[in-house]
């Protein structure tokens, strides 16, 4: 039966029976493509150099994206005619540092910072013909540009001339002259009229450093009014269509309860902060009367959320801690920013999709975007959270094509990490693919991340247990997961304790049930940090009951990458050593077995595949007659080549004492995990860390998001059946 007829038949049946109508799924955004900015580097050039995708714009037909690439001093161009297969159109050199681009017809207008120093700021507005990719004109702006906006009618461009402060001068605060201002320039079919440049002064308005306004972001409404944020001044200015200041007001402050306020290697959302200045960054009009700001903070504040203001300064809505909580619930909270700006919302944008006025809010450090229905400015409703690349700063709605895009500025290529990316999402009927795991609804809020090992409840295969690694080194924890729902739900967090306090000197990388309500844990050592390699047995409440260090004969050959994964067979414990130690043949690592009854250690060797970077083991699990392992390289994105599940027959596991020559076992690869990881249409994550297998052959796998430290924060939890 065709879908539409089948749906109508179901509705008629429900009406005939007097039953409630089935709820129709609301449209959701799902990522369809990720474009690394390195693809725009010309063929034969050095792709290892730093690139970026910062502020971004889209052409009127919705088919071309233009982003600013500060490290390269260029704007990058992407063809998204097929949004699932974006194509590079190259970089256009700007002879300076591009900030923001706006578009009209076939012309791009680019703010370019040409400053020689903080005390001698300068900049231009360059006009680029997109067909020829040539600069056709430049207007001197008289200072260092930040945000650029174009009026809805396309007849006026405004530029925030920030003349930003030197954060290393004095205490990094204000005042630092020269002062910033706003300029407006008329636009016609031939381009910008440089002679018509109008300078609008903003001095004397703010309570904080009124002599040194630093305009950060601006936006036009349909009436031609400009709203401008003065971030460091914690102030907002509304400029009328006539170019005169119509109103101005302090962005104010908020009291925050239930936030993480200490960078101590733990997630603790019980702290409070009083009178935190909002210090707004990005701003967008919701309609002619209301606009929204992202309260990133910069100097003394940052209230970790967003606020909707009427243009007279009245507050229609403030998110309080709700946005930050939503970030934390899906494992994206950046604990290393707790003493500063927390989730650090930096970018906002708005657009109408269908009959909904949608608001998008990006957490720069959490690398996630919240999508809200803000049709009612006084009561925005969170609809979903979108995964992004690292450091989303540019947000681009494309409602005419039911698309949305993000520009993610952080490039970690020099350190072997993810490159800067542009990511594209499509809105359609159906379920959101992300998040795959959440602690939503927990009270107090369960913060989580860096999941490094996975196990299954032997009596309830839809209950999983995960451990977090040393990203949260003062709060080692075991998480209980209900995998029967989607997204899977974290229902509990048990801190691992020693002598009644959170256990120190642990780096948990593996977990297995002990069959008695407790767990076996594998802790990876770190010689330089004096963290021992050890196997632990803990009670269900997290109390460490037994500790089994590795024998001295092994520790003489130890290296940083130690115990990863743990499994139990007939009362004996198997652990994997992730990489080669000093006494291992090249390309071989140890599988070790502990007999807890005697404390005896035995072992054998496992052969690693070759690959780029290094290759090692991440996890162990037993099912039927086999020991299953995760074998992976340490590569990310397009460089990732090896993320696989392998297995060894239990009958072939015949470990010998460690003072003997360790036998080499054979292995079989049973699943390539890279296609699994590509289903979310981001870049392939580095760390596939956890695996648990049910009796029926259902395999659960989880990735480690590195605690959102120089990582996108994405955690993927999924399942499949063994063949």
N, C-alpha and C positions, 0 to 999 in steps of 0.2 A: 504494500500500500504506500503511495507517495506520502512524504512526511506531512504535507499540509493536510491531506485528507485524514491521515492517521491522528493528527493533533485535534482536528475538528471533531472526529468521531469520539475521541476521549472526552472532549468538552461536553458534547451532547450526552454521553453516558453519565458524566458527573452531574449534569443538571437533572437528568431523569431520576437519578438516585437521591437527589437532594444533597449531594456531597459538595464540599468546598472545591472551588476551581483550583487546578494546579497552578503554582506560581511559575510564571515565565521568567527564564534567566535574564537578568539585566545585562546589557552589553558590557564587555570587559576588554581592557587592553592586554595584549600579550606581545612579547617581543618577537619580531620576525627576522631581525638581522642585526649584526654588529659589524661596523666598518672601522678597522684600525687605520689611524691617520697615516701610518707608514705607507699605505697603498697609494697615497697621493705624491709620494716622493718619486721623482723621475727615474726611469729605468737606468740602472748602472750607478746611481748615486748611493751614498752611504745611508742605509736604513737604520743604522744603530744610533744615529744622532737623535737628540730629544725633539719630539714634536708635541703638539697639544691641540685639543679642540675645546675652545672656551665658549664665547658667546656666538650664537648661531641664528641664522635667518633662513627663510624659505621663499622661493619665488612665488608669484601670484598663482601660477598654475599648480603649485604643490609638487613639482617634479624635480626641483634642484635645491640642495642645501648649501649654504655658504657659512663657513665657520672661521673664526680668527685663530691663527696659530702663532702665538707670541714667540716661542723659541726660534721658529723659522723666519719670523718677520714677514708673514704671508697670510693670505686667506686661502683656505682650501675649499674645493668645489666638488660636490658629490651628485651624481645622477641617481635619483630614486624613482625613476619612472616605474621600475619594478622594485617595490620596497623590500622584497625579500632577497633581492640581489643588487645591492647598491654598487654603482660603478664609479671608479675614480675619474675625475675630470681635471686633476692637477692642482698645483698651488700657483697663486699669483703674488709675486713679490710686492711688498708695500713700502720698501725703503723706510723702515721704522717699525715700531711695535703696534700691530693692529689691536684695537680694543673691541669695538662693536660695529657691526654692519647692518644697515637698513636698505631696503630695496624699493625701487619704483620702476615698473616696466622692465626693460633690459639693462637698467643701470643699478649698480651697487654703490652705496655711499659709506665709506669706511673711516671711522675715527682712527687716527694713527698718532701714537705718542713718539715725538722726536726729541724729547728732553735730553739735555746734556747733564743735568743734575736736578736734585730736588729744589734747589734755590733758583734755578733758571729753567723753569718748565716751558715746554713748547709743544705744539701739535698742529696737525692739519686734518682736513676732511678731504679724502681722496675720492674722486669719481672714477668708477671702473665700468667699462663696457663689457658686459658678460659674454657677448658673442665673440669679440676679439680678444678678451682677457687682457685688455690694455688699460692703463691709467690714462684718462682723458683730461682730467682737471684736478686742481688742488686748491683748497681755501685755507689760508692761515687762520687758526682759531685763537691765537693769543695765549695759549696755555695748554696744559696736559689734559687730553680728553679721556673720559671714562665711558659712561653710557651715551648712546646715541638713540634718538627716537624720531619716528616720522609720523605726522598726523594721519588720522584715518582717511582724510581726503587726499593725502599725498602732496599737499602744497606747502608744507613747512617741515623743516628738520630742526630738532633741538639737540644740543650737546651739553652734557654736564662736564664742565671744566674743573676737574677735581683739584689739580695741583697738590697731589697727595703728599702726606707727611713722610719724613724719614723715621722709620720705627726704631732706628738705632741712635737717633739724636735725642739727647737729654733722657727723659723718661719715656720717649716714644709717643708723647701726647701732643695736644694742641696748647697754644698756637704755634704754628710754624709757617711763616710767610713764604711766598705770597698767597693771598686768599684765592679761593676758587669762586666761580661764577657760572652762569648759564648763558649760552648763546643760541639765538634762533636765526635760521637762514631760509629765505623763500626758495621754493623749488618749482620749476616749470618743466615743460616737455624737453627742453634742452639741457636740463640739469639744475645745479645749485647756482643761485645768484650770490656770488661772494661779496659783491658790493653792498648787498642788502643785509649783511650781518648785523644783528642787534645784540648788544651785550646787556644782560640783566644781572644787576648786583644783588647779592644776598647777605652782605655784611650787616651787622647790627640787629639780627633777628633772633639768633639762638641764645639761650641762657648760658650754654657752654661755649667758650671762646667765640663770642659773636664777631670778633674782628677777623676770624679765620674760618669761614664756612668751607666745608669740603663736600660739595655735592657728589653723590655716588651714583644714583640711578634716577631716571626720569621716564615719564610716560604721558602721552596725550590721551584725553578722552574725546568723544565724538563732538563735544562742544568747543574743542580747540584749547581746553585748559591743560596746563602741565602740572603734574604733581612730582615733587623732587624730594628725595631723601638726602639729608645731611647726616651721614652715618656716625662719624665721630662726634658730631655736635648733638646727636640724639634729637634731631629736629626734622620737621617736615614742612615744606613750603608748597603752596598752591599758587601758580601763576596764571592769571586770567588770559583769555584769548587776545587781550589788548597788550600783553607783555608786562603788565604791572602785577606786583605781588598782591594777590587777593586775600590770602590768609596764611598764617603760619602758626605752628604750635609744637610744643615738645612732644616727642614720641612717648614720653613717660616711662614708667617702670612697673615691674610686677613682682609679686611675692610667689615663690615657687616651693611647693611641698611635694615630696615623693620623687626626688631627683638624686642622681649619683653625683656627689660633690668632691670625691677624693680619687686621685689616680694612684690606687694602691694595689692593682692587680686583682681586683674583685669587682663584681657587679652588685651594687647595693643601692637600691632606689628608695631609701628612707630618709635622705637628707633634705634640708630646707635652705633656701636662699631668700634674703629679704631685699626689697627695693632694687631689683636688677634692672638697669637701663636697657631698653629694647635695642637701641642702636641698629635701626633697620638698614638693610642693604637693598635688595631688589624690590620693585614696586610695580603693580599693574592695576589699572582701573577695572573694576567689575562692571560698572555702568557709569553714567555721568555723575553719580552722587557718591559712590563708594569706591575705595581702592584697598588693595591688600598689600601688606609689606612682610618681608621675611626678616625676622629679628635675629640676624646672624651674630651681631656684636663684633667689635673690633678693638676697642681700646679699654673700656672699663665695664663692658656689659655683654649683652647677648642673652635674650630671654628664652631661647631654645624652641621658639614656636613662631606663629604668625599672628598678625592682627589685622582686622578689617576696620578701617576708619571711614567715617563720613568726611567730606571735604572741609567741614568746619572744625574737625578735630574730635568730634564725638566718636567714641568707640562703639561699634556695632557688635564686635565679637573679638575675643582673644582666646587663642588655643590653649593657653596655660601650659600644662605638662602633657597634654593629650597627644601632640605630634611626637614628642620625644618618646613617650610610652609606646606609641605605635612602631617607632623605629626599633625600640628595644625588644618588643614582642617577637619580632621576626629575626632576631639575632644580629642586627646591624648597628647596635649601639657602640660608638667609639670610646671605649673606657679611657683611653689615653687623653681624651679631651674633657674629662669630668671636672677638672679644676678651672676650666676656661669657658668654653661655650657649648659643651655637650654635643648634641646632635647637629648643631651648627646649620640651621636652615639658611641658605644663601640665595637661592633662586626661586622666583614665583612667576607663573604666567596664567592666563585665563583664556578660555575660548568657549564657544557654544557648539555643542555636539547634539544634534536633534533638538529636544526641548530642554536640555540641561545646560546650565552655565557651569562649566567645570573649572576648578581651580587646581593647579599643579604646584606642589611645594617640594623642593629638593633639599635633602640633607647632604651637604658637601662632604662631610667626614664619614657619614653613615652610608653614603653611596646608594641612596634609595630615594624614590619620588612618591609622595603621597598624592592621590587623586581624590578630590572632594567635589561633591555636588554643592555649589555655592549659589544656587538659584535664589535662595533666601540668604542675603548677606549676614543676617543675624544668627543663622543656624546652619552652617556648613556641615555636611555629612561625609565622613570618610568612606570612600567606596573601595579602594584597594591601594596596595603599595607595590610599586614597580621596581624591579632590580635594575641597576644601572652599572655603568663602568665606574672607575674610581674617580671621585671628585666631580659629580655632575654640576655644571654651572650654567650651561646654555640649555633652555627648554623651548621647544618649538611645537606648538599645536598646528595640525594640518587638518582641520575639521572637514574641509571639502572632500578629503579622501579618507576620512576616518582613520587618520594616522597621527602619530605623535613621535617626536624625536628628542634625544638628549645629546648634548656635547659634554664629554667627560675629559677634564683637562689633564689629569695626572698621567705621566709617562714614567714607568719604572724599568724601561728597557735596559738601562745601563746596569741595573742590579739583577737582571734576569727575570724581572716581573712583567706584569701586563703593560701593554702599550696604551696610549690614549686612544679612545674610541668614540665614534658616533653610533648611537643605538636607536633602532627604529621599532615602533610598536604599532599594531593594528587593533582597532576596536571592532569587535564583532560579538554576536550572540555566543554564549557558552561560558565555561568556567575559566577563571584565572589560573594560569599555570604556576604562578608564584604568589605567595611563598609555599614551600613544601612542608614547612615546620613552623609552629608558632606557639607562644605561651599566652596568647590572648585570653583574657578573662581571669588570669591568675591574680590572686590577692593575698599577700603582697605580690607585686610584680616579680615574676621569675625572669631574671636576666640570664642570657646564655650565649654561647658562641664557641668557636674553636673545638668542635666535636671531633675527637680523635680516635674513638673506638666505639664499637657497637656490639650489643649482645641481645639475646632474646630470652624472655621468661619461658622456661621449659614447659610450664603448665598452661601458659596463655600466650600463644605465638603472636598475637596482635599487640602485645606489650613488649616494648623495646627498652633497653637501657643504654645510655651513652655516657662517656666521660669527656671532660674538657681538659685540654693540655695546659702547658705552662703560660699561655697567654693570660691566664688568671691564676697566677702562681701563689697567691695568698688565700685562694678559695677553691682548692681542688674539689670537684663535685661529680656526682652521679645523677643523671637526669632520667626520669621516667617518662616514657613516650607512649601515647595511645595512637597506634598506627591504623586503627580501624576507621578513622575519620580523615577527611581531606580538607585543608592541610592537616597533617599529623599534629597532635597536640601534646605539648610538654605539660604534664600534670603534676610533676614534683621535682624537687631539687634537694639532694642529700649531700651535705658537705662531708668530705672525708676528714676524719679527726684522729689525732694522736694525743693521748693524755688529756682529752676533753677540749682541745683547741684545734682549729683548722690545721691540718698537717702541713709542715713545711718540707722543703727539699723534695718535692715530687714533680714529675712531669708525666701525667697519666696518658698512656697511648694505647691501652688495651683493656678490655673488660670481658669477663665470662662469668656465667652463673656458677655458684659452687653447689647447686642442687639442694641447698639447705636454707635458702632465704638470704644468703649473703653472696659475695662476689670475690673472684680473683681479679686482681688488677696488675697490669704491667706498667712500671714507671721507667721512662727512658732517662738515663743518667746524663750528666754534663760535667766532665772532669773539671773544667775551669770554674764552674759555679759550685763545685763540691756537692753536686746532686748525684747520689749513687744509683747505679742500675739495680733494680730490685723487683721482686715479685711480692705482692701483698695479698693477704686474705683479710677481707673486711666483713663486718656484720651488716645486716640490712639497714642499720641506722648510721652506717658510715664509719663506725669505730674500727680502727686497724687492730686486728687480733694477732696476726703473724706477719713477719717480714723475713724474706729470704733474699739476701744479697748474693750477687754472683761470686763464684770462687776467685781467690786471688790469682790463680793461674790464668784465668780469663782476663781479669782486670789489668794485668800487665800489658795486654795487647789492646786495651780499650781505646775507642775513639768516640767522638761526639754522638754519632748516630747509632743508638743502641736499641733497647727492647721496644718492639712495635708489634702489637697483637698478642693475643693470648687465647688458648683453647684448652679444654680439659678432656682427657681420654682415660677411662678406667681409673679414675682417681689420681692420675698423673697430669702434670701441667706442661703444655707446650708453649714456648715463646719464640718469636722470630727476632733476630738481630737485623736491623734495617739494612746496613751496609757492611762492606768488608772491614774487618779489623786487621790489626797488624800481622796476624798469623794466618790469614785466609788467602787461598789462591785467588788470583785475579778473576773477577766475575763470579765469585762464589761467596755466599753468606751462610751463617750458622742458623740452624734450627736447634733449639735447646729444649731438653726435657728435664723437669724437676720432679723428683719423688718427694712430696711433702712429708711423708712418713719418716724418711731417712735423711732428707736434706741433700741427697745425692743429685749431681748434675751430670747429664750425658748429652750427646749431640751428634749431629751429622751436617753435611753441607748440601746446600740447595743452589742450583745453577741459575744465574740471572741472564736475561736477554741483554744484548747490547743496545745502547740508545744514546741520544744526545744528553748532555749534562751528566747527571749520575742516575743510576737505576738501583732501586732497593725494594724492600718489602714493607707493607703498611699494616697488614691485618691477617688474622688466622680465624678459621671457623671449621667445625667438623660437621659433616653430614654423611650418613650412611657409612660407606667404606672408604671415604676419602677425607683428607685434610685439604681445605680450600684456602687459597692465599690471594691477597691483592699485591700485584707487582706493578710498579709504576716508575716512570722517569720523573724528574723534578721540573719539567718544562710546562709552560703555560701558553694558552692561545694556539696560534698556528704552529708553534714549535713543538707542541705536545704530540708525541708519537706512540707512547706506551702507557696505557692504563688498562690493566687486564686482570681477570680472575683466572687463576691457574689451580691445578689440583695435583696431589700426590696420593697414591694409594696407601691407606694405613698399613697394609701388609708389607709395604716397602720401607716403612719407617722403623729402622732397627738401629737406634742410637747406641753409641759406644762411649766408654769413659773418655773424658776430655784429654787425658794424656796419651790417647791412642790416635792413630790417623783416622780422621772422620770420613765415613763413607759418603759418596755423592749420590743423591737420589735422582731419579728421573721425574719429569713433570709433564703435564698436559695443559695447554691453554684452552679454557672452556668458554670465555666470553671477552670480547673487546669492549671496554666500557666507554671508549671515546664516542661512538655513535649515540650511546645513552646520554652522555653529557651534552651533546650538541642539540638535543631536542628543545632546550630552553633558548637556543639561538643567541647565546652570548658567546664569549670566548671560553675555551675549554679550561676548567679550573685545574690547578696544579695538584692539590692534595685530596686524592681519594683515600680516605683514612679508615672508614669503619665498614664492617660487613657482619651480618648475622643471617643464619640459614635455618628455616623451619624444617620439620620432619618431611613435609610434603614437597620440599625442594624450592620453596619460596625464598628468594634471596633479597635482603634489604641492604642497601649501600648508602653511605652518607659521606659528604665532603666536609673538610675542615676549612672554615672561612678565615683562619689566621687571626681571629679576634678583631677583624676589621682594621688591622694594622698594615698599611700599605697593601690592602686587598679590597676587593669589591664588596666584601661582606656576604656574598651569596652562599647559602647553604642549600645543597640539593640532597634530598632524601627520596629514594625511589626503590621499587622492587621489580623483580622479574622471576621467572621460573627456570630452574635448571632443565636442560634438555635431557 
